[in-house]
C-alpha cells in the first residue's frame, strides 16, 4: 500500500521555543500549586485543633486577646493558651480533657522569670526551648537544654520540669543520644 503524495510529505508540527516555555511555565505553576495545597492540607488538623483551643479559652476562660497557643504532650496531651482578659490581665489556660485550668501569670512564675532562674541554676546556660505544659497533675514549665556529660565529654539534651506556681524543680530527664 502506497502513501499518497501529500501524506508522504506531511511533517509533524514542531514546537517552537515560545510553546516550550509556555508548557514549562505551566508545569512549574502546577507543581507550586500542588505543593502549597499539600502543605495546607497536611497542617489542617493541627490548625483546627489550635483554633478550637483558642475558642475554648475565649469562651470558658474569658480571654479576649490570645497571644499564643501550644500543645504539650507528656503525661497527657493539653493545649496551653496564653492571653489577656478584658482588664488586660495576662492569663495561662490549660485545657485538659476533663477540665480547664486558668492561672494568672503575674501570680506565678513568668517565662522570663523562669529563664532567669534556670540560667542562674545552670551557670549561665540558656535553654533551647521553654514551653508551658502539664506534668505530675499540675501546670509546669518544660525547659529543654544541652547538657555536658562529665564522663565522656559528650553533649546530650536534658529536660527539666519546674512548677508553674513556685518555680521549684520537679524532675529532670536526660535524653540519650
Secondary structure as UniProt FT lines:
FT   HELIX           5..9
FT   HELIX           17..61
FT   STRAND          65..73
FT   STRAND          77..84
FT   TURN            86..87
FT   STRAND          90..95
FT   STRAND          100..104
FT   HELIX           105..107
FT   HELIX           111..121
FT   TURN            122..124
FT   STRAND          129..135
FT   TURN            136..137
FT   STRAND          138..148
FT   TURN            150..152
FT   STRAND          155..163
FT   TURN            164..166
FT   STRAND          169..174
//
